[in-house]
Amino acid sequence: MSREGRLLKNTSILAFGTICTKGIMFFMTPLYTMWLSVGDYGTFDLVTTYSSLAVPFVTLAVGEALFRFMLDAESEESRRRIASTAFAVYCVGALVIVLLGIAATTIWNVGITLVFAVVVYGCAELLYNYAMTTLRGLKHLDQYALGNIIFVLGLAVMTVVTVYLLGLGLEGILVGYAIGDVISVAVMAGLSKLHRLVSLRMARLSELKGMLKYSMPMIPNAMSWWIINASDRTIISIVLGVEANAVYAIANKLSGLCTTLFSVFHLSWQQSASESLNDDDRDKYYSSVFATTTRVIASICIFVIGINQLFFDVLFSADYSDGRYIAPILALAVLLSVQAQFIGGIYVALKWSKKNGATTLIAAAVNAVFNLALIGHLGLYAAALATLVAYAVLLVVRFVDVRRTVRLKLSSEVVGSMVLTVGFAAASYIPFVWIGIVLLCLSVICFFVMNYSLIRKVISMVRKKISR
């Protein structure tokens, strides 16, 4: 199978799992906003954001090395050493979370019920992250996709029980998510025999040194992503209140779908970029995929902008209505973020972990400065604009840097897709009632026109699969 075929196949497998997963979570969100107060939902968003971004810190970003080293492992013994060594680090990370929870209750007098729920959620998140990263490294992408589906089905059922039926509120939704994590890992361990790879006796200090040499430079990268993604929420909560953070979180939901869909592709892209690193036509291949990626994500962002008004009018109460004006800016930010992360996939292939961190640190500094300087004057707009500018800087810096080694081409297809997305975002602020309907219709047309060839390839691939 060709590189493009493998990339499309892997992306399709991951896309199926992710679309099912995020589709269910997307439609659960309006229920959560009804079952939780605005303040509790804002706090829940902060907890989940902090927890996901804390994983690289408490594990020394060893998950990055786990994935990359697994791809290169040539023997079962080597895979067991890598998996076992990484698991030992994750266990230490779980211990750190427990100790932080104890400190929160004894030193900072945080309520023990909330701390317990956060600790359970954080440890479950670590376990889930380890299992899914290992499956990616083993190239078991079908099982990875299935694991995501099982997770979201588990959390959907459990949050209905804990939040709606038992009325446990914020603590209930955190525990429900944690149970979803554990159910998914248990099922996937049974199907893929992950537990056979893990034995603490197989953990090796020499293996750990090699993994940390690769992963440690990724910690500044993780810290920078934390600043870009979480500093907005933190500053909003401090300056404007957790209710404003809830509005910002909902405004991120639609653009977050774009990010999620790219994250599906990003997983298979990292693998494909690494496998194609030494090919003679590498630069041409990278440029072709970059153009296609930009076109597809731009079409999705355009659709998000088109459906934005309907999204807020139908699914959410007036308490969240201000978010509709923030969403188009965040959609543009996602497009730039995707392009920057695409180049980050090339960095992974080249094993430029230090540059990955350094470039993200620059963007994080820009984000923090803009946030602190403008949020008192522009409110939620400042957070969205800071994110947009930060990703623009990240894209430019990475593009200029990577072209010294890889002749990545900025084609007319890339530029045209970006200009069209900016045009849709600008049009969404035209103060006429009918503009929302017009943009929705045009966005649907643009989506199918821009992705016509890709849709035909997917349909053809599905037909061949069925005919077999």
KENUSE-60068 format. One record per residue (C-alpha): residue number from 1; residue in one letter; chain; x, y, z. Coordinates in nm, 3 decimals. Last residue first. Layout:
N
[NUM; A; A; [X; Y; Z]],
...
//
This chain:
468
[468; R; A; [-1.419; -0.820; -0.009]],
[467; S; A; [-1.680; -0.600; -0.177]],
[466; I; A; [-1.729; -0.412; 0.153]],
[465; K; A; [-1.362; -0.308; 0.180]],
[464; K; A; [-1.352; -0.210; -0.187]],
[463; R; A; [-1.664; 0.000; -0.135]],
[462; V; A; [-1.514; 0.167; 0.174]],
[461; M; A; [-1.195; 0.260; -0.017]],
[460; S; A; [-1.398; 0.404; -0.305]],
[459; I; A; [-1.609; 0.609; -0.063]],
[458; V; A; [-1.294; 0.741; 0.107]],
[457; K; A; [-1.136; 0.830; -0.227]],
[456; R; A; [-1.451; 1.005; -0.349]],
[455; I; A; [-1.471; 1.206; -0.025]],
[454; L; A; [-1.108; 1.316; -0.073]],
[453; S; A; [-1.174; 1.433; -0.429]],
[452; Y; A; [-1.482; 1.633; -0.327]],
[451; N; A; [-1.329; 1.787; -0.014]],
[450; M; A; [-1.320; 2.155; -0.113]],
[449; V; A; [-1.650; 2.132; -0.303]],
[448; F; A; [-1.826; 1.942; -0.023]],
[447; F; A; [-1.717; 2.179; 0.252]],
[446; C; A; [-1.767; 2.491; 0.043]],
[445; I; A; [-2.130; 2.399; -0.030]],
[444; V; A; [-2.199; 2.336; 0.340]],
[443; S; A; [-2.031; 2.665; 0.432]],
[442; L; A; [-2.235; 2.854; 0.174]],
[441; C; A; [-2.564; 2.731; 0.321]],
[440; L; A; [-2.456; 2.809; 0.681]],
[439; L; A; [-2.317; 3.148; 0.581]],
[438; V; A; [-2.644; 3.249; 0.416]],
[437; I; A; [-2.852; 3.133; 0.714]],
[436; G; A; [-2.632; 3.322; 0.962]],
[435; I; A; [-2.633; 3.636; 0.747]],
[434; W; A; [-3.014; 3.655; 0.755]],
[433; V; A; [-3.034; 3.842; 1.087]],
[432; F; A; [-2.795; 4.116; 0.971]],
[431; P; A; [-2.507; 4.258; 1.178]],
[430; I; A; [-2.209; 4.135; 0.967]],
[429; Y; A; [-1.983; 3.963; 1.224]],
[428; S; A; [-1.999; 3.623; 1.050]],
[427; A; A; [-1.860; 3.785; 0.734]],
[426; A; A; [-1.517; 3.829; 0.900]],
[425; A; A; [-1.497; 3.459; 0.990]],
[424; F; A; [-1.606; 3.356; 0.641]],
[423; G; A; [-1.340; 3.578; 0.480]],
[422; V; A; [-1.069; 3.448; 0.714]],
[421; T; A; [-1.158; 3.093; 0.609]],
[420; L; A; [-1.139; 3.183; 0.240]],
[419; V; A; [-0.797; 3.345; 0.286]],
[418; M; A; [-0.661; 3.033; 0.458]],
[417; S; A; [-0.790; 2.797; 0.190]],
[416; G; A; [-0.644; 3.018; -0.085]],
[415; V; A; [-0.301; 3.031; 0.082]],
[414; V; A; [-0.280; 2.653; 0.118]],
[413; E; A; [-0.405; 2.582; -0.234]],
[412; S; A; [-0.168; 2.846; -0.372]],
[411; S; A; [0.118; 2.640; -0.231]],
[410; L; A; [0.341; 2.711; 0.067]],
[409; K; A; [0.597; 2.436; -0.001]],
[408; L; A; [0.791; 2.250; 0.268]],
[407; R; A; [1.150; 2.216; 0.151]],
[406; V; A; [1.262; 2.019; 0.457]],
[405; T; A; [1.591; 2.107; 0.628]],
[404; R; A; [1.610; 2.486; 0.639]],
[403; R; A; [1.238; 2.489; 0.559]],
[402; V; A; [1.172; 2.359; 0.912]],
[401; D; A; [1.271; 2.690; 1.074]],
[400; V; A; [1.069; 2.926; 0.854]],
[399; F; A; [0.758; 2.710; 0.892]],
[398; R; A; [0.810; 2.665; 1.264]],
[397; V; A; [0.845; 3.038; 1.334]],
[396; V; A; [0.550; 3.132; 1.109]],
[395; L; A; [0.318; 2.869; 1.255]],
[394; L; A; [0.404; 2.949; 1.617]],
[393; V; A; [0.354; 3.323; 1.558]],
[392; A; A; [0.010; 3.263; 1.406]],
[391; Y; A; [-0.073; 3.025; 1.691]],
[390; A; A; [0.006; 3.294; 1.947]],
[389; V; A; [-0.190; 3.560; 1.755]],
[388; L; A; [-0.505; 3.346; 1.749]],
[387; T; A; [-0.476; 3.246; 2.116]],
[386; A; A; [-0.430; 3.608; 2.222]],
[385; L; A; [-0.730; 3.705; 2.007]],
[384; A; A; [-0.951; 3.449; 2.183]],
[383; A; A; [-0.836; 3.552; 2.531]],
[382; A; A; [-0.873; 3.922; 2.451]],
[381; Y; A; [-1.223; 3.872; 2.310]],
[380; L; A; [-1.328; 3.725; 2.645]],
[379; G; A; [-1.279; 4.062; 2.814]],
[378; L; A; [-1.152; 4.339; 2.586]],
[377; H; A; [-1.008; 4.591; 2.833]],
[376; G; A; [-0.908; 4.382; 3.137]],
[375; I; A; [-0.819; 4.094; 2.906]],
[374; L; A; [-0.581; 4.306; 2.700]],
[373; A; A; [-0.235; 4.321; 2.857]],
[372; L; A; [-0.247; 3.997; 3.057]],
[371; N; A; [-0.383; 3.795; 2.768]],
[370; F; A; [-0.155; 3.947; 2.506]],
[369; V; A; [0.154; 3.884; 2.719]],
[368; A; A; [0.052; 3.527; 2.802]],
[367; N; A; [-0.019; 3.434; 2.440]],
[366; V; A; [0.307; 3.582; 2.312]],
[365; A; A; [0.503; 3.392; 2.579]],
[364; A; A; [0.321; 3.071; 2.487]],
[363; A; A; [0.405; 3.118; 2.119]],
[362; I; A; [0.776; 3.150; 2.201]],
[361; L; A; [0.757; 2.845; 2.428]],
[360; T; A; [0.599; 2.646; 2.144]],
[359; T; A; [0.903; 2.717; 1.929]],
[358; A; A; [1.144; 2.608; 2.203]],
[357; G; A; [0.958; 2.288; 2.287]],
[356; N; A; [0.945; 2.148; 1.935]],
[355; K; A; [1.298; 2.272; 1.880]],
[354; K; A; [1.416; 2.061; 2.173]],
[353; S; A; [1.222; 1.754; 2.054]],
[352; W; A; [1.378; 1.763; 1.709]],
[351; K; A; [1.347; 1.388; 1.656]],
[350; L; A; [1.333; 1.439; 1.277]],
[349; A; A; [1.002; 1.250; 1.266]],
[348; V; A; [0.881; 1.439; 1.574]],
[347; Y; A; [0.979; 1.771; 1.413]],
[346; I; A; [0.781; 1.666; 1.104]],
[345; G; A; [0.480; 1.612; 1.331]],
[344; G; A; [0.542; 1.961; 1.473]],
[343; I; A; [0.503; 2.088; 1.116]],
[342; F; A; [0.150; 1.949; 1.127]],
[341; Q; A; [0.115; 2.105; 1.471]],
[340; A; A; [0.175; 2.450; 1.322]],
[339; Q; A; [-0.080; 2.389; 1.046]],
[338; V; A; [-0.334; 2.263; 1.296]],
[337; S; A; [-0.278; 2.563; 1.525]],
[336; L; A; [-0.326; 2.805; 1.237]],
[335; L; A; [-0.662; 2.648; 1.151]],
[334; V; A; [-0.757; 2.629; 1.520]],
[333; A; A; [-0.692; 3.000; 1.569]],
[332; L; A; [-0.930; 3.078; 1.284]],
[331; A; A; [-1.200; 2.874; 1.458]],
[330; L; A; [-1.122; 3.054; 1.785]],
[329; I; A; [-1.192; 3.388; 1.620]],
[328; P; A; [-1.521; 3.253; 1.481]],
[327; A; A; [-1.622; 3.120; 1.831]],
[326; I; A; [-1.587; 3.445; 2.029]],
[325; Y; A; [-1.903; 3.612; 1.899]],
[324; R; A; [-2.114; 3.300; 1.961]],
[323; G; A; [-1.982; 3.277; 2.318]],
[322; D; A; [-2.185; 3.578; 2.427]],
[321; S; A; [-2.497; 3.357; 2.415]],
[320; Y; A; [-2.392; 3.130; 2.705]],
[319; D; A; [-2.637; 3.253; 2.970]],
[318; A; A; [-2.901; 3.282; 2.693]],
[317; S; A; [-2.947; 2.906; 2.709]],
[316; F; A; [-2.770; 2.658; 2.486]],
[315; L; A; [-2.850; 2.405; 2.214]],
[314; V; A; [-3.072; 2.583; 1.962]],
[313; D; A; [-2.956; 2.945; 1.944]],
[312; F; A; [-2.590; 2.872; 2.021]],
[311; F; A; [-2.544; 2.606; 1.755]],
[310; L; A; [-2.761; 2.787; 1.500]],
[309; Q; A; [-2.530; 3.089; 1.520]],
[308; N; A; [-2.213; 2.877; 1.486]],
[307; I; A; [-2.325; 2.661; 1.193]],
[306; G; A; [-2.143; 2.869; 0.930]],
[305; I; A; [-1.834; 2.930; 1.144]],
[304; V; A; [-1.807; 2.557; 1.210]],
[303; F; A; [-1.852; 2.486; 0.838]],
[302; I; A; [-1.567; 2.726; 0.758]],
[301; C; A; [-1.351; 2.557; 1.021]],
[300; I; A; [-1.426; 2.220; 0.860]],
[299; S; A; [-1.335; 2.351; 0.514]],
[298; A; A; [-1.013; 2.502; 0.654]],
[297; I; A; [-0.928; 2.168; 0.815]],
[296; V; A; [-0.965; 1.988; 0.482]],
[295; R; A; [-0.773; 2.246; 0.277]],
[294; T; A; [-0.490; 2.277; 0.528]],
[293; T; A; [-0.450; 1.900; 0.552]],
[292; T; A; [-0.446; 1.863; 0.174]],
[291; A; A; [-0.180; 2.131; 0.135]],
[290; F; A; [0.035; 1.985; 0.414]],
[289; V; A; [-0.005; 1.635; 0.268]],
[288; S; A; [0.131; 1.755; -0.067]],
[287; S; A; [0.414; 1.947; 0.096]],
[286; Y; A; [0.522; 1.644; 0.303]],
[285; Y; A; [0.516; 1.419; -0.005]],
[284; K; A; [0.718; 1.664; -0.216]],
[283; D; A; [0.974; 1.699; 0.062]],
[282; R; A; [1.003; 1.323; 0.111]],
[281; D; A; [1.058; 1.237; -0.255]],
[280; D; A; [1.380; 1.045; -0.190]],
[279; D; A; [1.239; 0.870; 0.117]],
[278; N; A; [1.442; 0.898; 0.439]],
[277; L; A; [1.172; 1.056; 0.660]],
[276; S; A; [0.883; 0.856; 0.516]],
[275; E; A; [0.832; 0.627; 0.820]],
[274; S; A; [0.859; 0.920; 1.061]],
[273; A; A; [0.615; 1.137; 0.864]],
[272; S; A; [0.372; 0.844; 0.840]],
[271; Q; A; [0.376; 0.779; 1.215]],
[270; Q; A; [0.339; 1.144; 1.308]],
[269; W; A; [0.066; 1.174; 1.044]],
[268; S; A; [-0.132; 0.881; 1.190]],
[267; L; A; [-0.165; 1.056; 1.527]],
[266; H; A; [-0.209; 1.397; 1.366]],
[265; F; A; [-0.503; 1.272; 1.158]],
[264; V; A; [-0.710; 1.198; 1.467]],
[263; S; A; [-0.579; 1.512; 1.637]],
[262; F; A; [-0.708; 1.698; 1.330]],
[261; L; A; [-1.063; 1.584; 1.399]],
[260; T; A; [-1.027; 1.683; 1.764]],
[259; T; A; [-0.894; 2.028; 1.679]],
[258; C; A; [-1.185; 2.089; 1.442]],
[257; L; A; [-1.429; 1.967; 1.708]],
[256; G; A; [-1.265; 2.207; 1.952]],
[255; S; A; [-1.370; 2.489; 1.721]],
[254; L; A; [-1.728; 2.389; 1.800]],
[253; K; A; [-1.673; 2.346; 2.173]],
[252; N; A; [-1.447; 2.647; 2.228]],
[251; A; A; [-1.737; 2.891; 2.260]],
[250; I; A; [-1.874; 2.653; 2.526]],
[249; A; A; [-1.550; 2.682; 2.724]],
[248; Y; A; [-1.548; 3.061; 2.688]],
[247; V; A; [-1.901; 3.079; 2.831]],
[246; A; A; [-1.798; 2.853; 3.122]],
[245; N; A; [-1.490; 3.070; 3.177]],
[244; A; A; [-1.719; 3.373; 3.207]],
[243; E; A; [-1.908; 3.190; 3.484]],
[242; V; A; [-1.575; 3.105; 3.650]],
[241; G; A; [-1.505; 3.477; 3.703]],
[240; L; A; [-1.384; 3.770; 3.488]],
[239; V; A; [-1.035; 3.837; 3.624]],
[238; I; A; [-0.950; 3.512; 3.802]],
[237; S; A; [-1.157; 3.274; 3.588]],
[236; I; A; [-1.056; 3.448; 3.265]],
[235; I; A; [-0.689; 3.438; 3.368]],
[234; T; A; [-0.707; 3.065; 3.440]],
[233; R; A; [-0.905; 2.976; 3.127]],
[232; D; A; [-0.670; 3.170; 2.901]],
[231; S; A; [-0.368; 3.030; 3.087]],
[230; A; A; [-0.493; 2.679; 3.010]],
[229; N; A; [-0.447; 2.638; 2.636]],
[228; I; A; [-0.152; 2.862; 2.549]],
[227; I; A; [0.021; 2.838; 2.888]],
[226; W; A; [-0.033; 2.463; 2.905]],
[225; W; A; [0.093; 2.429; 2.549]],
[224; S; A; [0.408; 2.609; 2.666]],
[223; M; A; [0.449; 2.380; 2.965]],
[222; A; A; [0.410; 2.078; 2.739]],
[221; N; A; [0.681; 2.213; 2.507]],
[220; P; A; [0.898; 2.293; 2.808]],
[219; I; A; [0.843; 1.926; 2.903]],
[218; M; A; [0.929; 1.800; 2.553]],
[217; P; A; [1.301; 1.850; 2.618]],
[216; M; A; [1.264; 1.576; 2.882]],
[215; S; A; [1.114; 1.324; 2.639]],
[214; Y; A; [1.407; 1.224; 2.418]],
[213; K; A; [1.677; 1.206; 2.684]],
[212; L; A; [1.405; 1.072; 2.916]],
[211; M; A; [1.354; 0.770; 2.689]],
[210; G; A; [1.726; 0.696; 2.668]],
[209; K; A; [1.772; 0.730; 3.043]],
[208; L; A; [1.464; 0.514; 3.110]],
[207; E; A; [1.599; 0.233; 2.893]],
[206; S; A; [1.925; 0.233; 3.091]],
[205; L; A; [1.726; 0.233; 3.415]],
[204; R; A; [1.538; -0.075; 3.300]],
[203; A; A; [1.180; -0.182; 3.365]],
[202; M; A; [1.135; -0.555; 3.288]],
[201; R; A; [1.081; -0.639; 3.657]],
[200; L; A; [0.799; -0.384; 3.657]],
[199; S; A; [0.615; -0.611; 3.415]],
[198; V; A; [0.393; -0.474; 3.142]],
[197; L; A; [0.371; -0.620; 2.793]],
[196; R; A; [0.136; -0.900; 2.897]],
[195; H; A; [-0.103; -0.642; 3.045]],
[194; L; A; [-0.163; -0.505; 2.696]],
[193; K; A; [-0.334; -0.828; 2.594]],
[192; S; A; [-0.508; -0.652; 2.302]],
[191; L; A; [-0.867; -0.752; 2.379]],
[190; G; A; [-0.847; -0.785; 2.758]],
[189; A; A; [-0.629; -0.478; 2.804]],
[188; M; A; [-0.870; -0.291; 2.574]],
[187; V; A; [-1.170; -0.383; 2.790]],
[186; A; A; [-1.000; -0.286; 3.116]],
[185; V; A; [-0.862; 0.037; 2.968]],
[184; S; A; [-1.206; 0.143; 2.844]],
[183; I; A; [-1.379; 0.062; 3.174]],
[182; V; A; [-1.112; 0.255; 3.368]],
[181; D; A; [-1.144; 0.568; 3.156]],
[180; G; A; [-1.527; 0.565; 3.171]],
[179; I; A; [-1.503; 0.525; 3.550]],
[178; A; A; [-1.287; 0.838; 3.562]],
[177; Y; A; [-1.536; 1.038; 3.353]],
[176; G; A; [-1.817; 0.942; 3.590]],
[175; V; A; [-1.600; 1.036; 3.890]],
[174; L; A; [-1.547; 1.383; 3.745]],
[173; I; A; [-1.918; 1.421; 3.659]],
[172; G; A; [-2.019; 1.322; 4.011]],
[171; E; A; [-1.781; 1.559; 4.187]],
[170; L; A; [-1.927; 1.853; 3.995]],
[169; G; A; [-2.288; 1.760; 4.066]],
[168; L; A; [-2.361; 1.450; 4.276]],
[167; G; A; [-2.732; 1.454; 4.185]],
[166; L; A; [-2.769; 1.075; 4.206]],
[165; L; A; [-2.983; 1.038; 3.891]],
[164; Y; A; [-2.856; 1.330; 3.681]],
[163; V; A; [-2.493; 1.366; 3.792]],
[162; T; A; [-2.376; 1.020; 3.900]],
[161; V; A; [-2.606; 0.803; 3.686]],
[160; V; A; [-2.608; 1.020; 3.373]],
[159; T; A; [-2.234; 1.066; 3.424]],
[158; M; A; [-2.190; 0.687; 3.434]],
[157; V; A; [-2.376; 0.616; 3.110]],
[156; A; A; [-2.198; 0.887; 2.910]],
[155; L; A; [-1.863; 0.804; 3.072]],
[154; G; A; [-1.886; 0.440; 2.967]],
[153; L; A; [-2.001; 0.519; 2.614]],
[152; V; A; [-1.718; 0.772; 2.584]],
[151; F; A; [-1.454; 0.525; 2.697]],
[150; I; A; [-1.583; 0.238; 2.483]],
[149; I; A; [-1.563; 0.459; 2.175]],
[148; N; A; [-1.208; 0.574; 2.256]],
[147; G; A; [-1.095; 0.215; 2.310]],
[146; L; A; [-1.243; 0.113; 1.975]],
[145; A; A; [-1.032; 0.378; 1.802]],
[144; Y; A; [-0.715; 0.256; 1.975]],
[143; Q; A; [-0.809; -0.102; 1.891]],
[142; D; A; [-0.829; -0.011; 1.523]],
[141; L; A; [-0.504; 0.185; 1.554]],
[140; H; A; [-0.302; -0.109; 1.679]],
[139; K; A; [0.022; 0.046; 1.552]],
[138; L; A; [0.211; -0.084; 1.860]],
[137; G; A; [0.306; 0.275; 1.942]],
[136; R; A; [-0.057; 0.379; 1.906]],
[135; L; A; [-0.170; 0.100; 2.140]],
[134; T; A; [0.094; 0.210; 2.393]],
[133; T; A; [-0.029; 0.569; 2.379]],
[132; M; A; [-0.387; 0.451; 2.440]],
[131; A; A; [-0.291; 0.247; 2.746]],
[130; Y; A; [-0.071; 0.515; 2.900]],
[129; N; A; [-0.326; 0.794; 2.846]],
[128; Y; A; [-0.603; 0.581; 2.998]],
[127; L; A; [-0.398; 0.507; 3.308]],
[126; L; A; [-0.299; 0.871; 3.347]],
[125; E; A; [-0.660; 0.991; 3.306]],
[124; A; A; [-0.769; 0.739; 3.569]],
[123; C; A; [-0.515; 0.886; 3.809]],
[122; G; A; [-0.637; 1.242; 3.741]],
[121; Y; A; [-1.008; 1.154; 3.773]],
[120; V; A; [-0.956; 0.972; 4.103]],
[119; V; A; [-0.747; 1.264; 4.231]],
[118; V; A; [-1.010; 1.520; 4.118]],
[117; A; A; [-1.296; 1.326; 4.281]],
[116; F; A; [-1.103; 1.286; 4.607]],
[115; V; A; [-1.015; 1.657; 4.608]],
[114; L; A; [-1.381; 1.749; 4.559]],
[113; T; A; [-1.491; 1.530; 4.848]],
[112; I; A; [-1.202; 1.644; 5.072]],
[111; G; A; [-1.294; 2.013; 5.041]],
[110; V; A; [-0.982; 2.225; 4.987]],
[109; N; A; [-0.811; 2.329; 5.310]],
[108; W; A; [-0.489; 2.450; 5.141]],
[107; I; A; [-0.247; 2.261; 5.364]],
[106; T; A; [-0.427; 1.941; 5.467]],
[105; T; A; [-0.680; 1.896; 5.185]],
[104; A; A; [-0.468; 2.022; 4.896]],
[103; A; A; [-0.155; 1.853; 5.032]],
[102; I; A; [-0.332; 1.515; 5.032]],
[101; G; A; [-0.442; 1.575; 4.672]],
[100; L; A; [-0.089; 1.673; 4.572]],
[99; L; A; [0.035; 1.348; 4.727]],
[98; V; A; [-0.223; 1.148; 4.527]],
[97; I; A; [-0.123; 1.324; 4.203]],
[96; V; A; [0.246; 1.254; 4.272]],
[95; L; A; [0.166; 0.887; 4.330]],
[94; A; A; [-0.007; 0.872; 3.992]],
[93; G; A; [0.307; 1.017; 3.832]],
[92; V; A; [0.520; 0.752; 4.002]],
[91; C; A; [0.294; 0.488; 3.849]],
[90; Y; A; [0.330; 0.660; 3.509]],
[89; V; A; [0.709; 0.633; 3.541]],
[88; A; A; [0.683; 0.260; 3.612]],
[87; F; A; [0.453; 0.221; 3.312]],
[86; A; A; [0.714; 0.387; 3.087]],
[85; T; A; [0.976; 0.134; 3.193]],
[84; S; A; [0.734; -0.154; 3.142]],
[83; A; A; [0.629; -0.042; 2.793]],
[82; I; A; [0.988; 0.019; 2.676]],
[81; R; A; [1.122; -0.305; 2.821]],
[80; R; A; [0.827; -0.504; 2.685]],
[79; R; A; [0.870; -0.356; 2.337]],
[78; S; A; [1.239; -0.448; 2.339]],
[77; E; A; [1.158; -0.803; 2.444]],
[76; E; A; [0.900; -0.835; 2.167]],
[75; S; A; [1.158; -0.732; 1.908]],
[74; E; A; [1.205; -0.457; 1.649]],
[73; A; A; [1.118; -0.143; 1.845]],
[72; D; A; [1.121; 0.166; 1.619]],
[71; L; A; [0.752; 0.255; 1.652]],
[70; M; A; [0.763; 0.169; 2.023]],
[69; F; A; [1.039; 0.428; 2.070]],
[68; R; A; [0.822; 0.708; 1.930]],
[67; F; A; [0.509; 0.621; 2.129]],
[66; L; A; [0.682; 0.559; 2.463]],
[65; A; A; [0.908; 0.861; 2.409]],
[64; E; A; [0.610; 1.094; 2.387]],
[63; G; A; [0.450; 0.915; 2.684]],
[62; V; A; [0.766; 0.991; 2.884]],
[61; A; A; [0.653; 1.354; 2.911]],
[60; L; A; [0.816; 1.370; 3.256]],
[59; T; A; [0.520; 1.164; 3.381]],
[58; V; A; [0.391; 1.423; 3.632]],
[57; F; A; [0.459; 1.706; 3.387]],
[56; P; A; [0.337; 1.542; 3.066]],
[55; V; A; [0.003; 1.449; 3.234]],
[54; A; A; [-0.062; 1.797; 3.379]],
[53; L; A; [-0.215; 1.924; 3.052]],
[52; S; A; [-0.495; 1.669; 3.065]],
[51; S; A; [-0.556; 1.741; 3.433]],
[50; Y; A; [-0.550; 2.121; 3.401]],
[49; T; A; [-0.804; 2.122; 3.118]],
[48; T; A; [-1.030; 1.868; 3.292]],
[47; V; A; [-1.024; 2.068; 3.616]],
[46; L; A; [-1.078; 2.403; 3.443]],
[45; D; A; [-1.375; 2.274; 3.242]],
[44; F; A; [-1.529; 2.130; 3.558]],
[43; T; A; [-1.488; 2.468; 3.731]],
[42; G; A; [-1.671; 2.645; 3.447]],
[41; Y; A; [-1.943; 2.379; 3.458]],
[40; D; A; [-1.974; 2.429; 3.834]],
[39; G; A; [-2.009; 2.806; 3.793]],
[38; V; A; [-2.270; 2.778; 3.518]],
[37; S; A; [-2.466; 2.540; 3.741]],
[36; L; A; [-2.465; 2.175; 3.642]],
[35; W; A; [-2.751; 1.959; 3.511]],
[34; M; A; [-2.848; 2.193; 3.227]],
[33; T; A; [-2.492; 2.266; 3.112]],
[32; Y; A; [-2.417; 1.894; 3.142]],
[31; L; A; [-2.713; 1.812; 2.920]],
[30; P; A; [-2.599; 2.064; 2.658]],
[29; T; A; [-2.254; 1.892; 2.663]],
[28; M; A; [-2.383; 1.536; 2.615]],
[27; F; A; [-2.445; 1.604; 2.246]],
[26; F; A; [-2.080; 1.690; 2.189]],
[25; M; A; [-1.965; 1.397; 2.403]],
[24; I; A; [-2.161; 1.154; 2.184]],
[23; G; A; [-2.028; 1.307; 1.864]],
[22; K; A; [-1.679; 1.327; 2.012]],
[21; T; A; [-1.661; 0.953; 2.059]],
[20; C; A; [-1.835; 0.844; 1.739]],
[19; I; A; [-1.630; 1.095; 1.540]],
[18; T; A; [-1.315; 0.982; 1.720]],
[17; G; A; [-1.361; 0.614; 1.652]],
[16; F; A; [-1.445; 0.663; 1.286]],
[15; A; A; [-1.169; 0.919; 1.245]],
[14; L; A; [-0.908; 0.684; 1.387]],
[13; I; A; [-0.988; 0.418; 1.128]],
[12; S; A; [-1.012; 0.676; 0.849]],
[11; T; A; [-0.681; 0.835; 0.951]],
[10; N; A; [-0.504; 0.500; 0.943]],
[9; K; A; [-0.647; 0.418; 0.599]],
[8; L; A; [-0.572; 0.764; 0.459]],
[7; L; A; [-0.213; 0.753; 0.586]],
[6; R; A; [-0.168; 0.398; 0.458]],
[5; G; A; [-0.304; 0.497; 0.116]],
[4; E; A; [-0.090; 0.810; 0.099]],
[3; R; A; [0.219; 0.608; 0.185]],
[2; S; A; [0.129; 0.352; -0.083]],
[1; M; A; [0.000; 0.000; 0.000]],
//
